[in-house]
């Protein structure tokens, strides 16, 4: 097990998050924060994907074929 040092302000915020998230441990709080960060980053990348209707239709058809096989 590792420990990390945080200032008093951060400690209080983490304690509040632990209660709000109904987390059992501070590790669980950090895991949820990391997961949320990854989802936010993925959302940003998805927002940058731009394609015209023809490309989108081709992609949908390709995915449907892949799903069916």
Buried (B, 14 or more C-beta within 10 A) or exposed (E): EEEEEEEEEEEEEBEEBBEEEEBEEBEEBBEBEEEEEEEEEEEEEEEEEEEEEEEEEEEEEEEEEEEEE
